[in-house]
Structures are given as structure tokens and as C-alpha cells.
Amino acid sequence: MRDVILKVKRATGTFSLVACFFMLFVIWLLRRYNSLAQKMVVSLTIAAFFDSVAYVMGESHPEGSLCNFQAWWLTYFDWTALVWVCLITFNLYLNLVREIRTEHYEIPYHVVAWGVPLFMSTLPLMAGYYGPAGAWCWITDNHVGWRFGIWYIPLFSLIILMICCYARIICVANERMRSWLGTFNPERERRKISLAEEIRPLKWYPSVYLLVSIFPLINRLNNAAYPEDPVFFLTLLHVLSAPLHGLANALVFGKDTWSQLSSTGIKMAIQSRLCDSTRIGEYHATNVRYTHDLDTHSDSDDEDNNVIFYSPNMILKDRGPLESV
């Protein structure tokens, strides 16, 4: 039975690994990395990719430095993926509910997303609580309180908060859409469509984490109550669902992407990526002189003046009429 559990763990981890790699390829291919929200999805995918690596590292190692490393790696990237989902929710809340621009929050987001998991994953390592824990190395059965304090209690608390946050976001979005009813306005319709498209894929991330975390929680509760009598079926469901964060994220991301992945769409995207010869050069500004008297006999060769055009009544915005030079 142990061999079955390990094979299932590797299989689900591999599916997630491939899904994350494919998702990163599609993001690169379709250039989905320009806005802050898109960059955050890229970071989430990278975290899920490395999280999946922990599940395909190999067999459950005996207690030692390798086992501790696997446990730390798993805890760190589990937390990193969770924090990125929370930050995506928080960013959407600031944009749509509080109407705050968040482009300048990118660096603080990265500090939180990579720093908090480092702290949470290092605590059990420093305390010496990592070791064999079933199908992989994690916090051992002798420290059940740490399992729930480090992971499960924060996990489900954050999931509940995200669900409440998305409920508020959807309510505000619906109120705005109702307020936009009336005479047709192209700009208003564009904003309505953009708002719906932004919310639709992101709202599923908390649900995904809830679904893939239920069976691991039930199995760990059973392990805490009956540490010497693990249930094979619960363990199987645990290893089937726990490594699926990457695959689930890819499916959520792909809900609005599959339509662009037709053979024609892929061909055009590849040609755009590989055959784009556009070059953007740097523009060097010079001294500009506006005049109505084109003096072609100027004796000054040192002046770097360009004659652009002349209009007797030309006005620049907020600067008033131009004076002749």
C-alpha cells in the first residue's frame, strides 16, 4: 500500500508540474505579464511549480537533513502559493472596492509573498519538528499542534477571509453595473466588460484552495486522533488532492484562455513571438524653436535648433499663446 501511495503522489505532482509549465508557456506566448494582476498570477504559477517539485522529489526519506530539506521546501512553497492567492484577492479588493491604484505595491507584495513563507517554514526547522510524516516529510506526528498552528488553521482562516472578500467584491461590482444602466455609453460598456472579465477567473482561487485542502485536513485530523492507525482511503485522498494546487490553478487560469489556444491562434502567437522585428529606439530631444521667419542664413553653427512649424495663433495646452523668437 505504501508503494501505491508514493506512486499516486508522484503522478499527481507530475500532473501539476506539467500544468504549471504549460501555464507559464501560455503566459509567455500570449504576453499575459504586463499588468500587476497578470504579474501576480505569474508569481503564483512559479510558486505552484516549485511546490509540485516537492511532491515528485522521491520517496519519503528517513529522518535527516534530506528529509528536513524536503519538509522545509514543501512548507515554504505551500505558503508562498497561498500568500500569492491572498495578495491577488487583496489587490482586486483595493482596485475595485476601495478604488486604489496598486501599481506601486508590486515590491511590497513580493516582500510579503516570499518573506512570510520563509518565516513560517523556518520555525519548525529551527525547532527540529520536521521529519517523516507519511507519504512525505513534514511536521512529525509527535507535534500535531504545530501542524495545525503552522498550516491548517492559517490556511482555512485565510480561505474564509478570501471568500468574504470576494463576496464584497462581487456585491460592489454588481452595484456598479446596475448604476451604469441607462443610455448607451461605449466607455461605460467597455468598463463593465473589463470589470466582469477581471473578476471572473480570480474569484475561483479561494474555492480551488478549499477543495484541494479538505481531504488533507480530514486525514491530518484522523492522524491526530489515531496516530497508530492511519486510514488508507483517507491517505489516498490526501495524496490525490494535496499536490493538485498547480493543476487547479492552471484550470482556473485556462477558463478564459482556452478560446485563444486554437491551432490558428497558437500559430499566430508563435509567429508574433518569434518573428517580431519591431525595434524601439530611444528619442533624444533637442532644442526646439518655433518661428514664422525661416532664416536659412543663420551664422550660428553652434545652436542646435530645429524649426518645426509655424501657426500665427498656435496655443499649447495650459501655456497660452506662443511668442515669436
Backbone as numpy.savetxt, mean C-alpha at the origin, in Angstrom:
# Nx Ny Nz CAx CAy CAz Cx Cy Cz
1.05 -36.40 9.39 0.23 -35.20 9.39 1.09 -33.93 9.39
2.22 -34.01 10.06 3.12 -32.86 10.09 3.60 -32.51 8.69
3.89 -33.55 7.88 4.33 -33.30 6.51 3.23 -32.63 5.69
1.98 -33.02 5.91 0.86 -32.41 5.19 0.76 -30.93 5.54
0.89 -30.61 6.83 0.80 -29.22 7.28 1.91 -28.39 6.64
3.13 -28.92 6.61 4.25 -28.18 6.04 4.08 -27.97 4.53
3.57 -28.99 3.83 3.35 -28.86 2.40 2.27 -27.82 2.09
1.20 -27.84 2.89 0.13 -26.86 2.70 0.65 -25.46 2.98
1.46 -25.32 4.02 2.04 -24.01 4.36 2.88 -23.49 3.21
3.75 -24.34 2.65 4.59 -23.91 1.54 3.75 -23.56 0.32
2.71 -24.35 0.05 1.88 -24.11 -1.13 1.16 -22.77 -1.04
0.51 -22.49 0.09 -0.20 -21.23 0.24 0.77 -20.05 0.26
1.93 -20.24 0.90 2.94 -19.19 0.89 3.44 -18.91 -0.52
3.60 -19.95 -1.31 4.06 -19.78 -2.69 3.03 -19.06 -3.54
1.75 -19.40 -3.36 0.68 -18.71 -4.08 0.72 -17.20 -3.77
0.88 -16.88 -2.50 0.93 -15.47 -2.12 2.17 -14.79 -2.69
3.28 -15.50 -2.69 4.52 -14.95 -3.22 4.37 -14.61 -4.70
3.82 -15.56 -5.45 3.62 -15.35 -6.89 2.62 -14.22 -7.13
1.55 -14.18 -6.32 0.54 -13.13 -6.48 1.13 -11.75 -6.22
1.98 -11.64 -5.20 2.62 -10.35 -4.90 3.56 -9.93 -6.02
4.33 -10.88 -6.54 5.23 -10.57 -7.64 4.44 -10.12 -8.87
3.35 -10.82 -9.16 2.51 -10.44 -10.30 1.90 -9.06 -10.09
1.49 -8.79 -8.86 0.90 -7.48 -8.55 1.92 -6.37 -8.74
3.15 -6.58 -8.29 4.20 -5.58 -8.49 4.49 -5.37 -9.97
4.45 -6.46 -10.75 4.67 -6.34 -12.19 3.56 -5.52 -12.84
2.31 -5.77 -12.44 1.18 -5.02 -13.02 1.27 -3.55 -12.62
1.65 -3.28 -11.38 1.81 -1.90 -10.93 2.86 -1.18 -11.78
3.96 -1.87 -12.04 5.01 -1.29 -12.89 4.51 -1.12 -14.32
3.82 -2.14 -14.82 3.38 -2.12 -16.21 2.36 -1.01 -16.46
1.43 -0.84 -15.54 0.36 0.15 -15.72 0.67 1.49 -15.07
1.89 1.61 -14.54 2.35 2.86 -13.92 1.44 3.28 -12.77
1.08 2.34 -11.93 0.22 2.64 -10.79 1.06 2.99 -9.56
1.90 3.98 -9.68 2.77 4.32 -8.56 3.01 5.83 -8.47
2.07 6.61 -8.95 2.28 8.06 -9.00 1.71 8.78 -7.79
0.46 8.53 -7.45 -0.15 9.20 -6.30 0.32 8.56 -5.01
0.09 9.26 -3.89 0.50 8.73 -2.59 -0.24 7.44 -2.27
-1.53 7.38 -2.56 -2.31 6.17 -2.30 -1.74 4.98 -3.08
-1.35 5.20 -4.33 -0.77 4.12 -5.12 0.58 3.69 -4.57
1.39 4.65 -4.12 2.68 4.31 -3.52 2.50 3.50 -2.25
1.46 3.79 -1.49 1.18 3.04 -0.26 0.78 1.60 -0.58
0.02 1.41 -1.66 -0.33 0.05 -2.09 0.92 -0.71 -2.52
1.86 -0.03 -3.18 3.13 -0.66 -3.56 3.87 -1.12 -2.30
3.95 -0.27 -1.29 4.63 -0.63 -0.04 3.94 -1.80 0.65
2.62 -1.79 0.64 1.87 -2.92 1.21 2.20 -4.22 0.47
2.28 -4.15 -0.83 2.59 -5.34 -1.63 3.99 -5.86 -1.34
4.95 -4.95 -1.19 6.31 -5.36 -0.85 6.35 -6.04 0.51
5.62 -5.48 1.48 5.57 -6.08 2.81 4.93 -7.47 2.76
3.84 -7.60 1.99 3.18 -8.91 1.86 4.08 -9.91 1.14
4.88 -9.43 0.19 5.82 -10.30 -0.52 6.82 -10.93 0.45
7.44 -10.09 1.28 8.43 -10.61 2.23 7.77 -11.42 3.34
6.52 -11.09 3.66 5.79 -11.90 4.64 5.58 -13.31 4.10
5.28 -13.41 2.79 5.08 -14.73 2.18 6.38 -15.53 2.17
7.51 -14.84 2.06 8.80 -15.54 2.07 8.98 -16.34 3.36
8.49 -15.79 4.48 8.64 -16.48 5.77 7.93 -17.82 5.78
6.83 -17.90 5.03 6.06 -19.15 5.03 6.64 -20.20 4.09
7.56 -19.83 3.22 8.18 -20.81 2.33 9.66 -21.00 2.67
10.08 -20.54 3.83 11.48 -20.66 4.23 11.91 -22.11 4.39
10.97 -22.97 4.71 11.35 -24.37 4.90 10.60 -24.96 6.08
11.15 -26.01 6.63 10.51 -26.70 7.74 10.60 -25.87 9.01
9.83 -26.28 10.00 9.91 -25.66 11.31 11.26 -26.01 11.93
12.09 -25.03 12.16 13.46 -25.26 12.62 13.50 -25.52 14.12
14.47 -26.29 14.57 14.63 -26.47 16.01 15.02 -25.14 16.66
14.86 -25.09 17.96 15.14 -23.86 18.69 16.58 -23.43 18.46
16.76 -22.18 18.16 18.10 -21.65 17.88 18.01 -20.35 17.12
19.15 -19.89 16.63 19.20 -18.58 15.98 18.40 -18.56 14.68
18.42 -19.66 13.90 17.67 -19.70 12.65 16.17 -19.64 12.91
15.73 -20.36 13.93 14.32 -20.34 14.30 13.92 -18.95 14.79
14.78 -18.33 15.58 14.49 -16.97 16.06 14.39 -15.98 14.91
15.28 -16.16 13.91 15.24 -15.27 12.76 13.95 -15.43 11.99
13.52 -16.68 11.76 12.27 -16.92 11.05 11.09 -16.31 11.82
11.07 -16.47 13.13 9.98 -15.92 13.94 9.98 -14.39 13.89
11.17 -13.79 14.00 11.25 -12.33 13.95 10.81 -11.82 12.57
11.28 -12.47 11.51 10.93 -12.08 10.14 9.41 -12.13 9.96
8.79 -13.21 10.41 7.35 -13.38 10.26 6.59 -12.30 11.02
7.00 -12.06 12.26 6.32 -11.04 13.07 6.50 -9.65 12.47
7.71 -9.36 12.01 7.99 -8.03 11.47 7.14 -7.73 10.23
7.11 -8.65 9.27 6.39 -8.37 8.03 4.89 -8.57 8.17
4.44 -9.41 9.11 3.01 -9.44 9.43 2.56 -8.06 9.92
3.35 -7.49 10.82 3.03 -6.18 11.36 3.15 -5.09 10.30
4.16 -5.18 9.44 4.35 -4.16 8.40 3.16 -4.12 7.45
2.70 -5.29 7.02 1.54 -5.33 6.13 0.30 -4.77 6.83
0.12 -5.12 8.10 -1.03 -4.61 8.84 -0.98 -3.09 8.99
0.19 -2.56 9.31 0.31 -1.11 9.50 0.06 -0.37 8.19
0.52 -0.91 7.07 0.26 -0.25 5.79 -1.23 -0.23 5.48
-1.95 -1.30 5.79 -3.40 -1.30 5.58 -4.05 -0.23 6.45
-3.60 -0.11 7.70 -4.14 0.92 8.60 -3.84 2.32 8.06
-2.63 2.52 7.55 -2.26 3.84 7.04 -3.02 4.18 5.76
-3.29 3.20 4.93 -4.10 3.43 3.73 -5.49 3.90 4.15
-6.06 3.24 5.16 -7.36 3.65 5.68 -7.31 5.06 6.26
-6.29 5.33 7.06 -6.13 6.64 7.69 -5.95 7.73 6.64
-5.18 7.45 5.61 -4.94 8.42 4.55 -6.23 8.73 3.80
-7.02 7.71 3.52 -8.30 7.92 2.84 -9.25 8.72 3.73
-9.21 8.47 5.02 -10.06 9.21 5.96 -9.68 10.70 5.96
-8.39 10.99 6.00 -7.95 12.39 5.98 -8.34 13.07 4.69
-8.21 12.37 3.56 -8.52 12.96 2.26 -10.00 13.25 2.09
-10.85 12.29 2.44 -12.26 12.38 2.10 -13.13 12.94 3.23
-12.81 12.62 4.46 -13.64 13.08 5.58 -13.15 14.42 6.11
-11.84 14.50 6.38 -11.28 15.74 6.91 -10.86 16.72 5.82
-10.82 16.23 4.58 -10.43 17.05 3.42 -9.05 17.68 3.63
-8.11 16.86 4.04 -6.73 17.29 4.27 -5.84 16.66 3.21
-5.01 17.47 2.58 -4.04 16.95 1.62 -2.91 16.27 2.38
-2.49 15.11 1.91 -1.55 14.28 2.67 -0.26 13.95 1.93
0.01 14.64 0.82 1.22 14.32 0.06 2.48 14.46 0.92
2.47 15.43 1.84 3.66 15.67 2.67 3.75 14.69 3.83
2.83 13.75 3.93 2.87 12.75 5.00 3.62 11.48 4.58
4.14 11.45 3.36 4.72 10.21 2.86 5.86 9.71 3.74
6.79 10.58 4.11 7.92 10.16 4.95 7.45 9.72 6.34
6.59 10.50 7.03 6.08 10.00 8.32 5.37 8.65 8.20
4.64 8.43 7.11 3.99 7.13 6.91 5.02 6.01 6.88
6.11 6.22 6.17 7.14 5.19 6.08 7.81 4.96 7.43
8.03 6.02 8.18 8.64 5.88 9.50 7.76 5.01 10.40
6.46 5.27 10.37 5.53 4.49 11.19 5.43 3.05 10.68
5.29 2.89 9.36 5.04 1.56 8.78 6.20 0.61 8.96
7.43 1.12 8.96 8.59 0.24 9.12 9.15 0.28 10.55
8.84 1.35 11.29 9.38 1.49 12.64 8.59 0.77 13.71
7.26 0.91 13.68 6.42 0.23 14.69 6.59 -1.29 14.62
6.56 -1.92 13.44 6.80 -3.37 13.38 8.17 -3.77 13.93
9.17 -2.94 13.71 10.50 -3.26 14.24 10.46 -3.34 15.76
9.76 -2.40 16.37 9.64 -2.40 17.83 8.87 -3.63 18.31
7.72 -3.91 17.68 6.86 -5.01 18.12 7.51 -6.37 17.91
8.27 -6.53 16.83 8.89 -7.83 16.55 10.16 -8.05 17.37
10.78 -6.97 17.81 12.02 -7.10 18.58 11.76 -7.40 20.05
10.60 -7.00 20.57 10.31 -7.25 21.99 10.39 -8.74 22.36
9.69 -9.65 21.65 9.81 -11.08 21.99 11.22 -11.62 21.76
11.92 -11.06 20.76 13.29 -11.51 20.49 14.20 -11.18 21.67
14.09 -9.96 22.19 14.91 -9.56 23.33 14.54 -10.33 24.59
13.27 -10.69 24.70 12.83 -11.45 25.88 13.11 -12.94 25.77
13.49 -13.41 24.57 13.80 -14.82 24.38 12.57 -15.71 24.29
11.47 -15.16 23.75 10.22 -15.91 23.70 9.95 -16.55 22.34
10.84 -16.36 21.38 10.68 -17.00 20.08 11.18 -18.44 20.15
10.54 -19.30 19.32 10.94 -20.69 19.27 9.96 -21.48 18.42
10.07 -22.81 18.35 9.12 -23.62 17.59 7.70 -23.41 18.10
6.77 -23.21 17.16 5.37 -22.95 17.54 4.43 -23.58 16.53
4.59 -24.87 16.30 3.74 -25.57 15.35 4.39 -25.69 13.99
3.69 -25.21 12.96 4.18 -25.37 11.59 5.31 -24.40 11.27
5.56 -23.43 12.10 6.65 -22.47 11.90 7.12 -21.95 13.24
8.18 -21.21 13.22 8.69 -20.63 14.45 7.99 -19.31 14.73
7.63 -19.14 15.99 6.97 -17.90 16.43 7.10 -17.84 17.95
6.22 -17.12 18.61 6.22 -17.09 20.08 5.77 -18.47 20.57
6.51 -19.03 21.49 6.28 -20.42 21.91 5.00 -20.59 22.71
4.58 -21.86 22.86 3.35 -22.16 23.60 3.44 -21.78 25.07
4.64 -21.62 25.60 4.79 -21.27 27.01 4.53 -19.79 27.29
4.34 -19.01 26.24 4.14 -17.57 26.41 2.91 -17.13 25.61
1.77 -17.72 25.96 0.53 -17.45 25.24 0.12 -15.99 25.37
0.33 -15.41 26.55 -0.02 -14.02 26.76 0.69 -13.09 25.78
1.94 -13.41 25.48 2.70 -12.59 24.52 2.13 -12.74 23.11
1.65 -13.92 22.75 1.04 -14.10 21.44 -0.13 -13.14 21.23
-0.98 -13.08 22.23 -2.16 -12.23 22.10 -1.81 -10.76 22.30
-0.87 -10.46 23.18 -0.49 -9.08 23.40 0.29 -8.47 22.25
1.14 -9.28 21.62 1.97 -8.79 20.51 1.20 -8.76 19.19
0.27 -9.69 19.00 -0.33 -9.79 17.68 -1.86 -9.77 17.67
-2.52 -10.75 18.30 -3.94 -10.94 18.06 -4.81 -9.83 18.63
-4.53 -9.35 19.83 -5.33 -8.25 20.38 -5.14 -6.97 19.57
-3.90 -6.54 19.27 -3.75 -5.37 18.39 -4.37 -5.59 17.01
-4.24 -6.80 16.46 -4.77 -7.08 15.12 -6.26 -6.85 15.05
-7.02 -7.48 15.94 -8.47 -7.36 15.86 -8.96 -6.00 16.34
-8.22 -5.35 17.22 -8.57 -3.98 17.61 -8.43 -3.05 16.42
-7.35 -3.19 15.67 -7.14 -2.34 14.50 -8.14 -2.66 13.39
-8.51 -3.93 13.23 -9.50 -4.29 12.21 -10.84 -3.65 12.54
-11.25 -3.68 13.81 -12.51 -3.05 14.21 -12.46 -1.54 13.96
-11.34 -0.92 14.31 -11.18 0.52 14.07 -11.26 0.85 12.58
-10.63 0.01 11.74 -10.67 0.25 10.30 -12.07 0.10 9.75
-12.82 -0.89 10.24 -14.19 -1.06 9.77 -15.03 0.15 10.15
-14.86 0.66 11.37 -15.59 1.87 11.79 -15.17 3.06 10.94
-13.90 3.15 10.64 -13.38 4.25 9.83 -13.96 4.21 8.42
-14.00 3.02 7.83 -14.56 2.90 6.48 -16.06 3.17 6.48
-16.76 2.79 7.55 -18.19 3.10 7.65 -18.40 4.61 7.62
-17.56 5.34 8.35 -17.64 6.81 8.34 -17.30 7.37 6.96
-16.26 6.83 6.33 -15.87 7.29 5.00 -17.00 7.10 3.99
-17.64 5.94 4.02 -18.71 5.64 3.08 -19.91 6.54 3.33
-20.23 6.80 4.61 -21.35 7.69 4.92 -21.09 9.10 4.39
-19.89 9.62 4.62 -19.55 10.96 4.14 -19.57 11.00 2.62
-19.03 9.95 1.99 -19.02 9.92 0.52 -20.44 9.90 -0.04
-21.33 9.12 0.58 -22.73 9.07 0.11 -23.42 10.42 0.30
-23.14 11.09 1.42 -23.73 12.42 1.64 -23.29 13.41 0.57
-22.02 13.34 0.22 -21.51 14.26 -0.80 -22.11 13.95 -2.17
-22.27 12.68 -2.47 -22.85 12.33 -3.76 -24.30 12.79 -3.85
-25.04 12.69 -2.73 -26.42 13.17 -2.74 -26.47 14.69 -2.86
-25.48 15.35 -2.25 -25.46 16.81 -2.33 -25.10 17.30 -3.72
-24.52 16.42 -4.54 -24.13 16.80 -5.89 -25.24 16.58 -6.91
-26.40 16.10 -6.45 -27.50 15.87 -7.38 -28.06 17.22 -7.84
-28.55 17.27 -9.05 -29.10 18.53 -9.58 -28.69 18.71 -11.02
-28.48 19.96 -11.40 -28.08 20.27 -12.77 -26.76 19.59 -13.11
-26.69 19.04 -14.31 -25.48 18.31 -14.71 -24.28 19.26 -14.73
-23.22 18.79 -14.10 -21.97 19.54 -14.06 -20.83 18.56 -14.34
-20.12 18.72 -15.46 -19.07 17.74 -15.82 -18.02 17.57 -14.73
-17.57 18.67 -14.13 -16.54 18.58 -13.09 -17.06 17.84 -11.86
-18.31 18.10 -11.50 -18.90 17.42 -10.36 -19.05 15.93 -10.62
-19.46 15.58 -11.83 -19.60 14.17 -12.18 -18.24 13.47 -12.16
-17.22 14.19 -12.64 -15.88 13.60 -12.61 -15.43 13.34 -11.19
-15.69 14.28 -10.28 -15.31 14.10 -8.88 -16.09 12.96 -8.24
-17.36 12.81 -8.62 -18.17 11.73 -8.08 -17.62 10.36 -8.49
-17.28 10.24 -9.77 -16.72 8.98 -10.26 -15.37 8.70 -9.61
-14.54 9.72 -9.50 -13.23 9.57 -8.88 -13.34 9.14 -7.43
-14.31 9.72 -6.71 -14.52 9.37 -5.31 -14.92 7.91 -5.17
-15.86 7.47 -6.00 -16.31 6.08 -5.93 -15.19 5.10 -6.28
-14.38 5.45 -7.30 -13.29 4.57 -7.71 -12.22 4.47 -6.64
-12.00 5.55 -5.89 -10.96 5.53 -4.87 -11.37 4.69 -3.66
-12.66 4.74 -3.31 -13.13 4.02 -2.13 -13.31 2.54 -2.42
-13.80 2.20 -3.61 -14.24 0.85 -3.91 -13.19 -0.23 -3.62
-11.96 -0.14 -4.13 -11.01 -1.23 -3.86 -10.46 -1.20 -2.44
-10.24 0.00 -1.87 -9.57 0.10 -0.57 -10.44 -0.38 0.58
-11.76 -0.29 0.43 -12.64 -0.64 1.54 -12.59 -2.13 1.87
-12.04 -2.95 0.96 -12.02 -4.39 1.18 -10.83 -4.85 2.01
-9.83 -4.01 2.19 -8.63 -4.45 2.91 -8.91 -4.90 4.34
-9.70 -4.16 5.15 -10.00 -4.67 6.50 -10.73 -6.00 6.49
-11.66 -6.17 5.54 -12.40 -7.43 5.44 -11.47 -8.58 5.11
-10.50 -8.31 4.24 -9.51 -9.34 3.89 -8.73 -9.78 5.11
-8.26 -8.82 5.90 -7.49 -9.17 7.10 -8.36 -9.89 8.12
-9.63 -9.53 8.21 -10.52 -10.22 9.13 -10.71 -11.67 8.71
-10.92 -11.91 7.42 -11.17 -13.27 6.94 -9.96 -14.18 7.11
-8.77 -13.67 6.79 -7.59 -14.54 6.85 -7.05 -14.67 8.28
-7.62 -13.93 9.24 -7.12 -13.98 10.62 -8.04 -14.74 11.58
-9.24 -15.08 11.13 -10.19 -15.74 12.04 -9.70 -17.13 12.43
-9.32 -17.96 11.46 -8.91 -19.33 11.78 -7.60 -19.39 12.57
-6.60 -18.55 12.25 -5.42 -18.52 13.12 -5.76 -18.16 14.57
-6.69 -17.22 14.77 -7.10 -16.86 16.13 -7.76 -18.04 16.83
-8.67 -18.73 16.15 -9.35 -19.88 16.75 -8.35 -20.96 17.11
-7.39 -21.22 16.21 -6.39 -22.26 16.49 -5.50 -21.88 17.67
-5.10 -20.61 17.76 -4.25 -20.19 18.88 -5.02 -20.21 20.19
-6.31 -19.92 20.15 -7.13 -20.04 21.36 -7.21 -21.49 21.81
-7.35 -22.40 20.85 -7.37 -23.82 21.19 -6.01 -24.27 21.73
-4.93 -23.78 21.14 -3.59 -24.10 21.65 -3.41 -23.62 23.08
-3.97 -22.43 23.39 -3.85 -21.91 24.75 -4.65 -22.74 25.75
-5.82 -23.22 25.31 -6.66 -24.00 26.22 -6.17 -25.44 26.35
-5.68 -26.01 25.24 -5.22 -27.41 25.23 -3.84 -27.48 24.57
-2.81 -27.02 25.27 -1.47 -26.96 24.65 -0.91 -28.32 24.24
-1.34 -29.39 24.88 -0.82 -30.72 24.57 -1.71 -31.49 23.60
-2.79 -30.88 23.14 -3.74 -31.59 22.28 -4.18 -30.71 21.11
-3.28 -30.41 20.16 -3.65 -29.59 19.01 -4.63 -30.33 18.10
-5.53 -29.59 17.50 -6.53 -30.16 16.59 -6.01 -30.02 15.16
-5.91 -31.14 14.46 -5.33 -31.13 13.12 -6.13 -30.25 12.17
-7.46 -30.33 12.23 -8.29 -29.57 11.31 -8.10 -28.06 11.51
-8.02 -27.63 12.77 -7.80 -26.21 13.04 -6.42 -25.76 12.58
-5.43 -26.63 12.80 -4.08 -26.30 12.34 -4.03 -26.20 10.83
-4.75 -27.08 10.14 -4.80 -27.06 8.68 -5.44 -25.76 8.18
-6.55 -25.37 8.81 -7.20 -24.11 8.43 -6.28 -22.92 8.72
-5.50 -23.03 9.79 -4.56 -21.97 10.15 -3.51 -21.78 9.04
-2.89 -22.88 8.63 -1.83 -22.77 7.62 -2.40 -22.50 6.23
-3.70 -22.77 6.02 -4.32 -22.42 4.75 -4.59 -20.93 4.64
-4.95 -20.29 5.74 -5.38 -18.90 5.69 -4.29 -17.90 6.07
-3.44 -18.22 7.04 -2.45 -17.24 7.52 -1.51 -16.74 6.42
-1.01 -17.59 5.52 -0.08 -17.08 4.49 -0.75 -16.36 3.32
-2.08 -16.20 3.37 -2.79 -15.72 2.19 -2.94 -14.20 2.12
-2.24 -13.45 2.98 -2.36 -12.00 2.93 -1.99 -11.45 1.55
-0.88 -11.95 1.01 -0.42 -11.45 -0.27 -1.40 -11.76 -1.39
-1.91 -12.99 -1.43 -2.87 -13.37 -2.46 -4.16 -12.58 -2.32
-4.63 -12.41 -1.08 -5.86 -11.66 -0.86 -5.70 -10.20 -1.28
-4.56 -9.59 -0.94 -4.31 -8.21 -1.36 -4.29 -8.09 -2.88
-3.70 -9.08 -3.55 -3.64 -9.06 -5.01 -5.04 -9.15 -5.61
-5.91 -9.97 -5.00 -7.28 -10.08 -5.50 -8.04 -8.78 -5.31
-7.85 -8.13 -4.15 -8.50 -6.84 -3.91 -8.01 -5.81 -4.91
-6.70 -5.76 -5.10 -6.12 -4.82 -6.06 -6.61 -5.10 -7.47
-6.77 -6.39 -7.79 -7.11 -6.77 -9.15 -8.56 -6.57 -9.52
-9.43 -6.27 -8.51 -10.85 -6.10 -8.82 -11.07 -5.01 -9.87
-10.28 -3.94 -9.81 -10.42 -2.85 -10.77 -9.32 -2.85 -11.82
-8.56 -3.95 -11.89 -7.41 -3.98 -12.80 -7.55 -5.02 -13.89
-8.34 -6.07 -13.63 -8.42 -7.17 -14.60 -8.88 -6.68 -15.97
-9.77 -5.67 -15.99 -10.28 -5.19 -17.27 -9.18 -4.61 -18.15
-8.08 -4.18 -17.53 -6.97 -3.61 -18.30 -5.95 -4.66 -18.71
-6.19 -5.91 -18.33 -5.20 -6.95 -18.59 -5.62 -7.88 -19.73
-6.36 -7.34 -20.69 -6.64 -8.10 -21.90 -5.35 -8.21 -22.72
-5.35 -9.08 -23.69 -4.15 -9.26 -24.50 -3.76 -7.95 -25.19
-4.76 -7.21 -25.67 -4.47 -5.93 -26.32 -3.93 -4.91 -25.32
-4.58 -4.86 -24.15 -4.14 -3.92 -23.13 -2.73 -4.19 -22.66
-2.41 -5.49 -22.45 -1.06 -5.85 -22.01 -0.02 -5.50 -23.09
-0.37 -5.77 -24.34 0.56 -5.48 -25.44 0.84 -3.99 -25.53
-0.21 -3.18 -25.42 -0.02 -1.73 -25.49 0.77 -1.20 -24.30
0.52 -1.78 -23.11 1.24 -1.34 -21.92 2.72 -1.69 -22.02
3.02 -2.89 -22.53 4.43 -3.29 -22.69 5.13 -2.41 -23.71
4.45 -2.13 -24.82 5.04 -1.23 -25.81 5.29 0.16 -25.23
4.36 0.61 -24.40 4.52 1.92 -23.77 5.72 1.94 -22.84
5.92 0.82 -22.12 7.03 0.76 -21.18 8.37 0.61 -21.88
8.42 -0.22 -22.91 9.71 -0.57 -23.52 10.07 0.29 -24.73
9.08 0.91 -25.34 9.35 1.65 -26.57 9.14 3.14 -26.43
8.96 3.63 -25.23 8.74 5.06 -25.02 10.06 5.79 -25.14
10.19 6.60 -26.19 11.44 7.33 -26.43 11.34 8.79 -26.00
10.30 9.13 -25.27 10.13 10.52 -24.84 11.25 10.92 -23.91
11.80 12.09 -24.14 12.87 12.62 -23.29 12.43 13.96 -22.76
12.61 14.17 -21.50 12.25 15.43 -20.87 13.53 16.16 -20.53
13.75 17.31 -21.13 14.96 18.08 -20.88 14.71 19.19 -19.88
15.77 19.72 -19.35 15.67 20.80 -18.38 15.65 22.13 -19.11
14.73 23.00 -18.71 14.61 24.31 -19.32 15.42 25.32 -18.53
16.28 26.04 -19.20 17.09 27.07 -18.55 16.52 28.44 -18.90
16.03 29.13 -17.90 15.41 30.44 -18.13 16.48 31.48 -18.43
16.12 32.46 -19.26 17.02 33.57 -19.57 16.31 34.88 -19.27
17.06 35.98 -19.34 16.45 37.28 -19.13 15.55 37.62 -20.31
14.32 37.95 -20.04 13.33 38.20 -21.08 13.03 39.69 -21.13
13.02 40.24 -22.33 12.72 41.66 -22.51 11.53 41.80 -23.46
10.47 42.42 -22.99 9.31 42.69 -23.83 9.48 44.08 -24.46
9.31 44.21 -25.76 9.52 45.49 -26.43 8.66 45.58 -27.67
8.35 46.82 -28.03 7.64 47.03 -29.29 8.56 47.58 -30.35
9.79 47.90 -29.96 10.75 48.47 -30.90 11.89 47.49 -31.06
11.83 46.68 -32.11 12.82 45.64 -32.29 14.12 46.26 -32.77
15.05 46.42 -31.86 16.34 47.05 -32.18 17.33 45.97 -32.55
17.57 45.85 -33.82 18.48 44.80 -34.29 19.91 45.28 -34.34
20.15 46.57 -33.94 21.50 47.11 -34.04 22.09 47.37 -32.66
21.70 46.54 -31.69 22.21 46.75 -30.34 23.69 46.47 -30.30
24.43 47.35 -29.63 25.88 47.19 -29.53 26.29 46.31 -28.36
25.31 45.93 -27.53 25.66 45.17 -26.34 25.59 43.69 -26.66
26.74 43.06 -26.67 26.78 41.61 -26.90 26.73 40.84 -25.60
26.83 41.55 -24.46 26.88 40.86 -23.18 25.50 40.59 -22.62
24.48 41.33 -23.13 23.15 41.14 -22.60 22.55 39.86 -23.16
22.00 39.06 -22.27 21.35 37.81 -22.69 19.84 38.04 -22.67
19.38 38.82 -23.68 17.97 39.19 -23.73 17.30 38.51 -24.91
16.11 37.97 -24.69 15.32 37.37 -25.74 14.09 38.23 -25.99
13.86 38.65 -27.22 12.66 39.39 -27.58 11.56 38.38 -27.87
10.51 38.38 -27.07 9.48 37.37 -27.22 8.37 37.85 -28.15
7.57 38.84 -27.73 6.51 39.37 -28.57 6.07 40.69 -27.97
5.21 41.40 -28.71 4.75 42.69 -28.21 3.25 42.81 -28.41
2.57 43.31 -27.38 1.17 43.67 -27.49 0.99 44.95 -26.71
0.48 46.03 -27.33 0.41 47.32 -26.64 -0.34 47.27 -25.32
-1.36 46.41 -25.22 -2.18 46.37 -24.02 -1.98 45.07 -23.23
-0.81 44.43 -23.40 -0.59 43.13 -22.76 -0.57 43.28 -21.25
-1.28 42.39 -20.55 -1.36 42.42 -19.09 -1.04 41.04 -18.55
-0.17 40.95 -17.57 0.10 39.71 -16.88 -0.79 39.62 -15.66
-1.21 38.44 -15.29 -2.13 38.25 -14.18 -1.54 38.81 -12.89
-2.33 39.68 -12.23 -1.99 40.25 -10.93 -0.78 41.16 -11.00
-0.33 41.58 -12.17 0.84 42.45 -12.23 0.58 43.77 -12.95
-0.59 43.96 -13.53 -0.91 45.22 -14.18 -0.25 45.34 -15.54
-0.41 46.50 -16.19 0.18 46.68 -17.54 1.68 46.64 -17.52
2.23 46.13 -18.61 3.69 46.10 -18.73 4.19 47.45 -19.17
5.38 47.77 -18.75 6.02 49.01 -19.16 6.97 48.72 -20.30
7.09 49.63 -21.21 8.05 49.45 -22.32 9.44 49.61 -21.80
10.34 48.82 -22.36 11.73 48.89 -21.93 12.48 49.84 -22.82
